[in-house]
Amino acid sequence: MTIYNIEFLKHEEVAEGTMAFHFKKPEGFSFKAGQFADFTLINPKETDEEGNVRGFSLTNPPYENDIMIATRMRDTAFKRNLKSLPSGSILKFDAPYGSFTLHNNSETPAVFLTGGIGITPVRSIVLQAAKDKLPHHIFLFYSNKRPEDAAFLEELEVLEKENSNYKFIGTMTDMEKSHQKWAGETGYINKEMLLKHVHDLKKPIYYISGPAAMVAAMRQTLNAAGVDDDNIRTEEFSGY
């Protein structure tokens, strides 16, 4: 891969405890929706045992002019540095990496099973698919504790109006602690919820992204439903 210098532009909160960071796209850089990059802080104000390099999914679709990442804001030296970066700061950017990308055969549906910050590569994929008017039937299951925790929630819901081949299924697992209304699914993604929306579970290719425990649970659910491992692709998010 190629290492670039990348310029930081701004940051914003996209859910409680989750921030998005925007960078100027390096000249000549291209990538596929769903890929990721390694970001390296240059001479940070502080560091810790986790180091100055982090891998982040590229949350923006390739057609956009900037680069965006989003992350849960844990209390680590790297993320404290990232949050306090002044506009114009330069980082090292090593990209693109990864094969968590949409399959080519449009006759095979795509089912995304994602939770929390695992939405980041999926946002890139579904926005690009809408822009390109791809004929793939896409189902996006997105699990969070509460709507307050769900990054890009409204955007992903509204996308149904732009792409008639795309269906969004949000689900919340801890609505008792929410101050917002929610009319969607509740509870964890399971076989019954999948069958309610997908019907033929053996036909799609599945993309699972999120915490390691969720990825393992979803794979077990799919295997128990008769889905072949060859039709399951995963991206684990460890440590956020």
N, C-alpha and C positions, 0 to 999 in steps of 0.2 A: 504494500500500500504506500501511499504518498503522505509525507508529513508537511503540513501547511502551518503558517502563522494565521491565526483567526482572531478577529477583533470583536470584543464584547460590546454590545449595544445597550441592553437594558434587561431588567428582570421584572416579573409581576407574579402576584399570587393567583393561582388557578384553582385552588381548593384549600380547605383548612390544612395547614401544614405542608402544602405542596407549592413549589414555585417553578415557573418557567423562566428560562434564560435565553436571550436572543443574541445571535452573533451575525456578523456580516459574512455572507457566503464567500469563501475564497475563490478567486478567479480560476476558471477551468475545472472546478470541482463538480462532480456529479455522483449520484448514488441511486440505489433502488429503494423504493418505499419499504420500510421494515428493517433497514440496516442500522448499524450503530457505529460509534466513533470513540476513540480514546482522547480525552482532554488532559493536558498537562499544564499545571500552574507553573509560571516562571517566577522564580525568586519570591515565593509567597511570604507573607508576614509571619506565618507560623506553620508548623507541620506536626504530624504525629506518626504513630507506627503504621497507619494505613497508607501513608505516602501521599504524593502529589499528583497521581494519575488516577483517573476514573473513566470507566466505560459508560457511555450513555446512548440510549436509542435516539435516533434522529426523529424527533416528534413531528416535525413539519413534513409535508409532502414535497417531493422533489421539484414540483413546478413553482414553488415559492422562491422568492429572491433571497431570503435570509435562512439561517440555520437556527433551529430551536430545540432545546432539550427541556425536560421537566423532571423534577425529582422531589421525593420526600425530604424535608429539611431536618435531618438528624444533627445532633450537636457534635460534629467532627471538625477538625481543623480545615479539611478541604472545603466543606460546605460553609463554614464561617468565612473563609477567604472568598469563596464564590459569591456569597451574598453581599459582601462588602466591596466587590470589584467596582472601580470607577469606570464609566463609559470610556471607550478607547483603549482599555487594557488589552494586551495581547497574550494569547495562550497558544500552546502547541496543539495541533489538531491532526490526529492520525486516523485516516479513514479512506474508503468505507470498509466495513467488515460485516460478516453475517449472511446467512441464507434464509432468514425468517421473512420470506417474501412470497407474494401471491403466486400460486401455480398458474401455468399457462393455459391449461385446458378449461375453457369457459363452460363446458357442459357439466363439469364437476363443481358442485356448490362448495363454498368456503364457510366454515363455521369457526368463529373466533370465541374462545373461552378465556376471559381475562378478568383480573381482579386488581384493584388499587392502581399502583403506578405501572403495572403491566400493560396499561392502556397505551403507553407511549409509542411503541412501534406500530400498533394497530391503528391509531389515529392517522399516522402517515399513510398507511395502506388504504384505508377506506376513503380518505379525502382524495387520494390520487385516483382511485378507481372511479369515483364520482366525476372527477374532472375529465378523465379519459373516456367516460361513458362505456366502461367495460360491461360486457353482457353477463359476467359471473353473478350468480345468486349468492349474496353475502349475508350471513347472520352474525350479529355481534352481541354476545352475552357479556355483560359488564357488571361485576359484583363489587359492592362496597358496603361498609357498615351503614353509612348514612349518605343522603344526597350531598351534605356539606363536605364529605370526604372525596367526592367523585369529580376528578379533574375532567374538564371538557364535556361535562354531562349534557348541557343544553345543546351545544354544538353537534354532538353525536346523535341526539334525538332529532333535531331539525333536519339533519342530513337525509332523512327518509324522503323529504319533500323534493330533494334534488336528484335522488337516485332511486327509481322504483324497484330496482333489483336488490336493494339493501334494506334489511330489517334490524332494528335496534331493540334489544331486550335487556333493560336494566333491572337489577335486583338488589335489594338492600337487606342486610342481615341483622341490623341492630336499630330498627326504627324507634324503639323506645327512648333512645338517647338523642333523637333528632328534633329540631325545632321547625322543620319544613314538612310540607305535605308531600306525599308520594303515592301515585296511583298505579305504579308499575308492580312488577313481581317482588316478592319478599322471600327470604330464605336463601340457602346455598344452591348453587347450580347443581342439579341432579338429573337422573335419567328422565324423570317425569316432566321436569321443566323443558328439557331438550325435546322430548317427543311432542310436547304441546305446540312447539313452533317449527320443528324441523321435519317431523314425521318419519322419514326413512333415515335412520341414523347410520346406516352402513355406506351410504352413497357419498357423503362429503369428505373433503380433506379438512382436518381439524388443526387449528393453531392455538396452542395454550401458552399464555404468558402471564406471569405474576410471581408471587412468592413460591419458593421451592415446595412447601407443603401443599399449596393449592395445585401446582402443576402435577405433583404426584397423585393427589386425590382425583383430579380430572382424568388423568390417564387411566387410573384404576376404574373409574366410572365408565369410561368409553370401552375399555377392554371387556368389562363385565357385560356391556351391551352388545358385544360382538364386533366392535370396531377393530380393524387390523392395525397393528403398530405402524405399518408402512404408510398409513393415512393420518398419522399424528405427528405434528411438528411442535417443538417446544422452545421456549425462551424463558429461563429462570432469572428472577431478580433477587439477588442475595444482598442483604445489608442496606439496600436502597442508597 
